Amino acid sequence: MASRTGYPDLDALLPRLERIATLDAAALEAEQIALLGRKSGAITLLLKSLPTLPLEERRAFGAAVNQLKQEVEARLASRKAALEAEARARREAVDLTMPARRRWVGGEHPVTVVTEEILQIFHELGFAVVVGPEVETEWFNFGALNFPADHPALDMHDTLYLDAPPVDERPAGGRLLLRTHTSPVQIRVLLASPPPVRGVMPGMVYRSDPFDPSHAPGFSQIEGLAVDEGISFVDLKATLVHFAHRFFGPSTRVRFRPSYFPFTEPSAEMDAECLLCHGAGCPACKQSGWMEILGCGMVHPAVLRNSGVDAERYTGFAFGMGPHRIALLRYGVPDIRLFYDGDMRFLEQFVTAEPGREAPHPRPGDPTERGRGRGQGRGRGRGSA
Ligand code: DAH
């Protein structure tokens, strides 16, 4: 109704009607009051003035004011609806500039990666994977492995005994304990399957040690065992040198040092050239240029006899290594406790990108961010277990 009304008072209001379509929510509300407010709205005042007009003018002017009022109401309502629709669209809008949420992809723990790689290498050499119980008897953990009853490894100080009645079976029983190494699985394998046998036996082992940068009360080991007719120290060396070249690289130098374990005779420890300094000497290898990788030896005849194997006919070799310790050496991790903390910031550094997987790329403050092997044998001052 932008046409003139014929009344100057009403015509004066027409530009304000045109502007209604441009007002924001607050201005719209103010304009509604200014025009239609019950006390002093401009149109309200015009309507209030009707009774003061002569009768003949009153009807025509009244009709014009009412028409203007309806027009104002319609324009206010349509502007209000348009503003609400805009606000709704803004609320529902997709912000295409917002960075996408990263899909969280986990990865294998570095100790798992190392364990799987070691098992794979021995698998290819014909070694089967066998697991044994973490709760053992004194016999399986020590006695059958030719430990003398007064060996220091049996001390409560070193070994975690269970608060449970001893297994009353001679000789296989004794006190119950958390196995301190995976070597008892050798006995179980030989009892279950007579030679020829070749097996690798991964698992957790437990010792009465507090956590520190190089010790943990629970850590992993992989035991190895091959028993057959005619097995000699040559087989042991060939197998373990092959393993070291596969795992650490073909040009890695290794050396065998004489050692002592109650369950092997002769016994040795195998060192590999330090992965960090390649033999030059660095803090990680205590300037020796070598890293102790595993204990090994020819299976002691007493161990074969304790497992029901004819020690005149069969010989064998065994070895034991610690994946936690090897992961520590391989990745140059300064504190073994990092392997136990479950801190994603540490762990995701080892995640490798695989096909179909996203490589992790952490962002500071990302809401999805959250966030201790040891030496075996002599390395920990215990000498044998
Ligand atoms: N059981 C030993 C330890 O825990 C490791 C070991 C050494 C295992 C020599 C063996 C071996 O089978 O032949 O330190």
Boltz pocket constraint, residues with backbone or C-beta under 6 A from the ligand:
constraints:
  - pocket:
      binder: B
      contacts: [[A, 180], [A, 181], [A, 182], [A, 183], [A, 223], [A, 224], [A, 261], [A, 264], [A, 268], [A, 294], [A, 295], [A, 296], [A, 297], [A, 318], [A, 319], [A, 320], [A, 321], [A, 375], [A, 376], [A, 377], [A, 384], [A, 385]]
      max_distance: 6.0
